[in-house]
Amino acid sequence: MTTASPASPSSPQDLSIDTQIADVLQAAHWPANKDELVDVAREIGASNEVLTMFDGLPEQDYANAAAVVPLLAGSFGPGLGI
């Protein structure tokens, strides 16, 4: 009996929201502003929902991912597990 291996996502949009956000934050060059984070999200092929989340951030420079995560979680409810 063979067991099928789990299918891997074929694109970033197939990944969970949390995973997509983590990918954007990891790919960003810090410090970064909102527009740079949106550009990174586009470049990695994040979903429209993730693009909207980053586009909703306040216009400012962010020192690192730790400065962004609370704003994303605060704006879009609990459950951001990154």
Order of alpha helices (4+ residues) and beta strands (2+ residues): alpha-beta-alpha-alpha-beta-alpha
